[in-house]
Amino acid sequence: MPDSAFTPERLAELRAWEGRSETLHDDVTAAPVRNLSATLDRDDPLPQAGTELPPLWHWLYFLPGHRQSEIGADGHARRGGFLPPVPLPRRMWAGGRLTWHAPLRVGERIERTSTIASVTHKAGRSGDLVFVLVRHEVRNAQGLALSEEHDIVYRPLAQPGDPVPPPQPAPADAPWSREIVPDPVLLFRYSALTFNGHRIHYDRSYVTEVEGYPGLIVHGPLIATLLVDLARRQRPDHRLRSFSFRAVRPTFDLHPFRVNGKPSADGKGAQLWAQDHEGWLTMQAEAQFA
């Protein structure tokens, strides 16, 4: 992509998306809850009306419903709808911050208002990066239940000789730890549950030959969900009040990886992280309990 794509005039066009918002409605149905529980290898009771939605499982709702003719080459909807038409081919979920105000429950009618908060450009070591910050507010009949900030990063395709960021070693003091085998079936099931058509998660020839990765990429939201799931397994009586996470390094389906955690000294929160088979940090997160 030529450097001229990010002239001040082009950036101003992208920033014109700031403030754009959309509101969607959905019903918290039981089937996705049951199926994600099975995908995460949990032995939960069958969900029914009134069952509380576990943290991050709201990602099972408000799913993209784009027509097949609206899908781009990467499996996502073509650029320029709600999200700005950033002219960079790689799109990744880079992180997020969430605060729960009240529980969401199976059987509820819910509403999500999403707003483009900012569009920013940065020149990285391997080329241009564009960051889009989206703010979501999820409400039920009682009012605001969840506030969320969602970080999206757009970047160019990898080129021979691109500098590679040095990996960070994961912490070694994890009292909580669980091994995850990210086989293609797990990735397919999560893609299906979230109606995620992004080809980097299931199309090996696309992800290796077009985007230049060594294998299928494990979804960032799936890793974040597994980190929260680890905290839930270790602290089943605690309710999550807030959660923040940041993707550090891609995780591929080629090897098992680990999700880890360490409770805070006061017991009111936990540091959580994921690491690859070589011990490099791939995601870091923090949870606070109510």
N, C-alpha and C positions, 0 to 999 in steps of 0.2 A: 504494500500500500504506500503510495507516495506521501512524503512529509506534508505536502500541501493540503492533505485531507484535514489537517488540524491547524488551519489558519485561524486567526481570531474570529473571522466571519463564520467559519464552519462551527467553531465551538459555541458561538453565540446562537447558531441555529439549534444545536443540541440542547443548550441551556434553556431554550424556549419551552422545552418540555417541563421544566421545573414548575411546580404548582399544579400540574395536571393531576386529576384524581378520577377514580372510578369506584363505584359501590356495587358489590355483588351480594347475593343472598343464597343461602344453602340450608339444607336440613342435616342435622347430625344423625345419620343413620347408623345402624348397628353393624352392618356387614363389613365396612372397611375396618372398624375397630376389631372385629373378630379376626379378620384376615391379617392385619398388621401384628396382632398378638401371636398368631401362628408363625409369621415371617420372622419375628424376633425370638422365636423358640420359647415363648412364655406359656405358662399353664394357668391363664386367667379364667375366671368364671365367664360364661357366655354373657355378652353385654345385653342389656335390656333398657327400656325407657327409664331414665333417671341415672343410669351408670355414668360416673364422672369420666370425662375424656382425659386420658393421661397427658402430661405436658409434651408439647410438640406434635401431638397427634392431630391437632387442627390442620396440619399440612395435608391431611387426607381429604380436605374439603376446599371449596372454591377453586376447583381444578380447571385448567385451561380447556376450553371447548372449541378450539379453532377447527374450522372445516379442513378437510384433507388438502384442498386446493390452496389453503393459506399457509401451508407448512413449507419452511425453507429447506435448504440442502442439509443443514445440520440436524434436522428433526424438530427444531423449535419453530414457532410461528415466525413468519418474516418480520423484520424490524419495521418500526414506524407506527405501531398501534399505540398501546398504552405506554410501552417503553420507547425511549428515543432510538432513532435509526443509527446506532453507532457503527461506523464502517470498519469494524474489526471482527475477525471470524471466530475467535475463541471467546466463549461466554461461560463464566463460572460463578457459583454461589460462594462468595468469599467469607461470609460470616454474618453475624446478627446479634441482636440484643432483644430480650423479651422480658416483660413484666406481666405477671398474672394478678388481676384485681378480683376475680371471682371465677369459680369453675364453670366450664362448659359441660353440658350433659347430653347423652343420647336422647333423641326425641325433640330437641330444641330447634327452633328456627333461628338462624344466626345471620348476621350481616357483617361484611368486611368493607371498610372504606380504605382505599390505598391511594397514597399521594407521592408523586415524585418530589423528594425533598431537595436533592442536589444532583448535578452532573458535573464532575470534575475531571480534568486531564492531568496526567503526570507523564513525564518522559522517564521510562525505566531503563535499566541496563540492556534489556533485550528489545527495546522499542517503546512505542506509545502504549499507555494504559489509560482507560477511561473507567471511572468509578461512578456507579449510579446508586444512590441511596433512596430506598423506598420505605415509607412509613405506613404501617397497617394498624388499624384499630378494629377489633372484633367485638361486636355487641350481641347480647341476647335480650330477652324481654326485660331483664332487670337493669340493663345498661351496659357500660363498658366492662368487658371481661378480660381483655388482653390487649396490650400495646406491644408492637413489634417494629424493630428497624432491621431492614434486610439489605445487605451489601452485595452488589453485583459488580464484577470486574470483567471488562472486555480487554482482550489482548491480541497481538498478531500471532500468526502461526510460527512455530519454531523454525529457525533457520540454522544450517550448519555453522558452527563457530559461535553461536549465541552464548553469552556468559551464563553459567549456571549458579544460582544462589547457593552459598555453602549451607549444607544441612545443619540443623540444630539437634544435639543429642536430647532425647527425652529424659525426664527425671527418672531416677533409679529407685526412688523410695515410694513405691505404690502398694499400700495395704489392700487396695481393691484392684483387681485385675481380671480380665476375661479375654480369652482368645476368640477371634472372629475369623471364619473362613469365608472370604468374599467370592464365592463361586458365581458363575454366570446366572444360576437359578436364583440366588438371593438378589442379585442386581435386577434381574428381570421382574421378580415379584414386587420389589419396591418401585420400580418404574411403572409397573401396571397399576399398583395401588395409588400412585400419585399422578397417573396419566401423563407421565413424563416421556416424551418422544425423543429426547436428546440422544443422538446416536452414539455418543461417547460411552454410554453405559451398557450397550448391548451389541453394537455393530463393530466387531473386532477389525475388519478390514478398513472401515471408515476411520476408526480412532487411530490406527497405526499408520495407514497410508496417507490420509488426508491431514489429520491434526498432529501426527508425528509423536504420539505417545506410545509407550511400550506395551500397553495392555488396556483392558477396559477400566474405566475410572469409577471408583466407588463414590456414590453420591455424597456430597458434603452433608446434606440434610440427614441422610441415613447414618453417617458417622455421629453427627450431633445427637440424633435420636438414640443411638446405642450408648453414648456417654450418659445421657439422662437416664436411660434404662438401667445402666450400671448403678447409678445413684439410687434409683428406685429399689433395686434388688438389695442394696446394702442398707438403705434407710426407708423401709416400707411404710413406717408411721409418719414420715415427714412429708409435708406439702411444699412443693417448689414455689418460691415467690418470684425469683428472677433467674435468668440464665443468659450468659453471653458466650459466644464462641467465635473463633477465628481459624480459618483454614491456613495452614502453614506450608504444606507440601502435598502433592497429589498422592492418593493411595490407589494401587492397581490390584486387579484380581489375580495377580500372578503368585502371591504368597499370602499366608495368614497375617493378620495384624492384631494388635491388642488395644483394648480400651482400658484406661486406668483411672484411679481416683485416690484422693487423699482428703479426709475430712479436716476442716479447720479446727484449730485448738479449742475454740469455744463451742464447736458442734453445730454452729448456725449456718454452715456452708461447706463447700468442698471445692478443691481444685481438681479438674478433670482433664485428661489428655489422651490422645491416641498416638500410637507409634507404629512404624512399619517393622518388617521382619529384621531389619538391620539395626533397629533401636533409634531411628531418627524420628523426631517429633513431626507429626502430620496435622494435628489439630490441638488447640488448647482452649480450655473453657473454664468458666467459673459458675457455680451454682450457689444460690442463697435460699435457705429454707425459711418458711413463714414462722 
